[in-house]
Amino acid sequence: MTYQQVFDIIKAALTLRTSTKVQVEDHESAEIAILDYVEQLKNQTSGSYLREAHASTVAGVNCNLVWNTVFSDTNYSYTINGFDTTGQPVEISLISKSSTKLIIKTLANATITALAIPYGVNP
C-alpha cells in the first residue's frame, strides 16, 4: 500500500460521508489502511539499517569483510577504515562488493572496520 492509496481511502471516508457523520465501515477501513501502511514501512526498514564488518588484514592478501547482516542486493554505501599496528591509517583497495561482503586488500597488516547502509534509508 502506498501513501497515496492511504490518503485516498481517508479522503473518501471524509468527503463521501453523509452530512457530518463518517460511516463506521469507512472509518474502520481508513484506520486499517493507516496501520497497514505504518507496518509496511516498519517491515521495510527493520534490520536494514547500519551493517558492520571487522577483520585483520595481511599485507598484499585479499581479505573478506563479511557484513553482520546480509544485504538484499548490492545497493548500499559503505565506508572502510583501517590502521596498522602503530596506529597509522592504511590504504585500502576494493577488490569486489557483494550483498554478503566486501573483498579488500591492504599494503600493510591492519585492523579494518567497515560500516554500510542500504541506499534510500534515513535512520
Rosetta blueprint (number, residue, H / E / L):
1 M L
2 T L
3 Y H
4 Q H
5 Q H
6 V H
7 F H
8 D H
9 I H
10 I H
11 K H
12 A H
13 A H
14 L H
15 T H
16 L L
17 R L
18 T E
19 S L
20 T L
21 K E
22 V L
23 Q L
24 V H
25 E H
26 D H
27 H H
28 E H
29 S H
30 A H
31 E H
32 I H
33 A H
34 I H
35 L H
36 D H
37 Y H
38 V H
39 E H
40 Q H
41 L H
42 K H
43 N H
44 Q H
45 T H
46 S L
47 G L
48 S L
49 Y L
50 L L
51 R E
52 E E
53 A E
54 H E
55 A E
56 S E
57 T E
58 V L
59 A L
60 G L
61 V L
62 N L
63 C E
64 N E
65 L E
66 V E
67 W L
68 N L
69 T L
70 V L
71 F L
72 S L
73 D L
74 T L
75 N L
76 Y E
77 S E
78 Y E
79 T E
80 I E
81 N E
82 G E
83 F E
84 D L
85 T L
86 T L
87 G L
88 Q L
89 P E
90 V L
91 E L
92 I E
93 S E
94 L E
95 I E
96 S E
97 K E
98 S L
99 S L
100 T L
101 K E
102 L E
103 I E
104 I E
105 K E
106 T E
107 L L
108 A L
109 N L
110 A E
111 T E
112 I E
113 T E
114 A E
115 L E
116 A E
117 I E
118 P E
119 Y L
120 G L
121 V L
122 N L
123 P L
